[in-house]
Each structure stands twice: as C-alpha cells, then as structure tokens.
C-alpha cells in the first residue's frame, strides 16, 4: 500500500502531538513479528497517533522497521528519533447512534467559569446532568423545558 504523504507542517504538528505520548508498542529481539503488527494495528486504530519503542541498536534495522510498519499499517511515518518510532493514520469516522430526547441518561458535563480578573485561570467543574436537566449559559443546572414551537411549523 502507498504511504500517506504529509507536508512538513503537518508532520511538525503530529510530532508535537506525539511528544507527550508514551510508547504503546514494544519491539523486542524477535523483531517485527505478526503479533507486533497486530498490536500496532489495534493501537493505531484506537489512537491514530502512536509511539513504538524498538530495543535494537541497529539504526538501519529501525529505519527498515519504520517503513515496513508504515507500509503494512497504511500509516504515515512521522518521526524516528533514537529508539522511538512515531506513526500516524487518520482515524475512521464512527457515526454516533442517535438517541431520542426521552432516553437520555445521566452524563458528565464540564462547566468552565472564567475569573472576573483576566490574570487567573478559569475554573473547571464537572457536573452530572440528568436526562431531564440542561446547563444554562451561566453554568447553572436547570430542569429542561419543552421547546415552544410555532403552530405554523407543526402543520
């Protein structure tokens, strides 16, 4: 399969996103086995951007592993620095299931309150909102009301 081609700016952005990630796949002395490829496929499908640690001292072998993994996983090789390899593949879009308004269950909502002074950090508060409640623009939780629609729109 053809490798995904990225511009240098896109590659730089992906390198920045991968900086804080921990390696999720480790390649040992056996090299690139089918089990390693399977784990890398699972990881890249769920995360999109992964780091791989290779426990080999041969730089040429690590370069070959990076290109082989990128080819077999249909991913873009982002970076090879030391014994770390970074791969990226766009995640498949999963359509969320439509839930009717009557079947909404409790959900956790983050409420962001900015300070009156500009120099303080905003406060983040997590609130559990039930199915019959809503969050107002001011950050208060109120019971949801039925929307009033025009009679013209109903007809």
C-alpha positions as CSV (number, residue, x, y, z in Angstrom):
1,X,0.0,0.0,0.0
2,X,1.1,3.6,-0.6
3,X,2.4,5.6,2.3
4,X,0.4,8.6,3.4
5,X,2.2,11.7,2.3
6,X,2.3,14.7,4.7
7,X,3.6,18.2,4.3
8,X,6.4,19.3,6.6
9,X,4.0,21.5,8.5
10,X,1.6,18.6,9.1
11,X,4.4,16.3,10.1
12,X,5.7,19.0,12.6
13,X,2.2,19.3,14.1
14,X,2.0,15.5,14.5
15,X,5.5,15.4,16.2
16,X,4.3,18.0,18.7
17,X,1.1,16.0,19.4
18,X,3.2,12.8,19.9
19,X,5.7,14.5,22.3
20,X,3.8,13.7,25.5
21,X,2.8,10.2,24.4
22,X,4.2,7.0,25.9
23,X,5.2,4.1,23.7
24,X,2.3,1.7,23.3
25,X,4.0,-1.0,21.2
26,X,7.4,-2.5,22.1
27,X,9.5,-4.4,19.5
28,X,11.9,-6.8,21.2
29,X,14.7,-9.1,20.0
30,X,12.5,-11.1,17.6
31,X,11.9,-8.0,15.5
32,X,8.7,-7.2,13.6
33,X,6.6,-10.3,14.2
34,X,2.9,-10.7,13.1
35,X,1.9,-10.3,16.8
36,X,3.7,-6.9,17.0
37,X,2.0,-5.8,13.8
38,X,-1.4,-6.9,15.2
39,X,-0.9,-4.9,18.4
40,X,0.3,-1.9,16.4
41,X,-2.9,-2.2,14.2
42,X,-5.1,-2.2,17.3
43,X,-3.3,0.7,18.8
44,X,-3.3,2.9,15.7
45,X,-6.9,2.1,15.0
46,X,-7.9,3.3,18.5
47,X,-5.4,6.2,19.0
48,X,-4.5,7.3,15.5
49,X,-1.0,8.5,16.6
50,X,1.3,6.0,18.3
51,X,4.8,5.7,19.6
52,X,6.7,2.4,19.1
53,X,9.9,1.6,21.1
54,X,12.5,-0.7,19.4
55,X,15.0,-2.5,21.6
56,X,17.6,-2.8,18.8
57,X,20.9,-0.9,18.5
58,X,20.9,-1.1,14.7
59,X,19.7,2.2,13.2
60,X,19.3,0.8,9.7
61,X,17.1,-2.0,11.0
62,X,15.0,0.5,12.9
63,X,14.6,2.6,9.7
64,X,13.5,-0.6,7.9
65,X,11.0,-1.4,10.6
66,X,9.6,2.1,10.4
67,X,9.0,1.9,6.7
68,X,7.7,-1.7,6.8
69,X,5.3,-0.8,9.7
70,X,4.1,2.3,7.8
71,X,3.5,0.2,4.7
72,X,1.7,-2.7,6.3
73,X,-0.4,-0.5,8.6
74,X,-1.2,2.1,5.8
75,X,0.2,4.8,8.1
76,X,2.5,7.8,7.7
77,X,5.9,7.6,9.3
78,X,6.2,10.8,11.4
79,X,9.5,10.5,13.3
80,X,12.4,8.3,14.1
81,X,14.4,9.6,17.0
82,X,16.7,7.3,18.9
83,X,14.8,4.1,19.6
84,X,11.4,5.6,19.2
85,X,9.2,5.5,16.1
86,X,6.1,7.6,15.6
87,X,3.3,6.6,13.2
88,X,0.1,8.3,12.3
89,X,-3.0,7.2,10.5
90,X,-6.3,9.2,10.3
91,X,-9.0,7.6,12.4
92,X,-12.1,6.2,10.8
93,X,-15.2,8.3,11.4
94,X,-17.7,6.4,13.6
95,X,-21.2,7.7,13.4
96,X,-22.7,8.1,16.9
97,X,-26.0,6.4,17.4
98,X,-28.9,8.8,17.6
99,X,-30.5,8.9,21.0
100,X,-34.0,10.3,21.4
101,X,-34.5,13.1,23.9
102,X,-36.7,10.9,26.2
103,X,-34.0,8.3,26.6
104,X,-31.1,10.5,27.8
105,X,-29.4,9.2,30.8
106,X,-27.0,10.9,33.2
107,X,-23.9,12.4,31.6
108,X,-20.9,14.3,32.9
109,X,-20.6,17.9,31.7
110,X,-17.6,20.2,32.2
111,X,-18.5,23.8,33.2
112,X,-15.9,26.4,32.6
113,X,-16.1,29.6,34.7
114,X,-13.8,32.4,33.8
115,X,-12.5,34.6,36.6
116,X,-13.5,38.3,36.9
117,X,-9.8,39.2,36.7
118,X,-8.1,38.3,33.5
119,X,-5.0,37.1,35.2
120,X,-6.5,34.0,36.9
121,X,-7.1,30.6,35.3
122,X,-10.7,29.6,34.6
123,X,-12.2,27.1,36.9
124,X,-13.3,23.8,35.5
125,X,-16.1,22.0,37.3
126,X,-17.6,18.6,36.4
127,X,-21.3,18.2,36.9
128,X,-23.6,15.2,36.4
129,X,-26.6,16.3,34.4
130,X,-29.6,14.0,34.3
131,X,-31.7,13.4,31.3
132,X,-34.4,16.0,32.2
133,X,-31.8,18.7,33.0
134,X,-29.9,21.2,31.0
135,X,-26.9,23.6,31.6
136,X,-27.6,27.3,31.2
137,X,-25.2,29.8,29.7
138,X,-24.3,30.9,33.2
139,X,-23.3,27.4,34.2
140,X,-26.4,26.5,36.3
141,X,-28.2,23.2,36.0
142,X,-31.9,23.6,35.4
143,X,-34.7,21.3,34.5
144,X,-35.2,21.2,30.8
145,X,-38.4,22.7,29.4
146,X,-40.3,21.6,26.4
147,X,-39.4,23.9,23.5
148,X,-42.3,26.1,22.3
149,X,-42.6,25.8,18.6
150,X,-44.8,27.8,16.3
151,X,-48.1,26.4,15.2
152,X,-47.1,27.1,11.6
153,X,-44.1,24.8,11.9
154,X,-46.2,22.0,13.3
155,X,-48.5,22.0,10.3
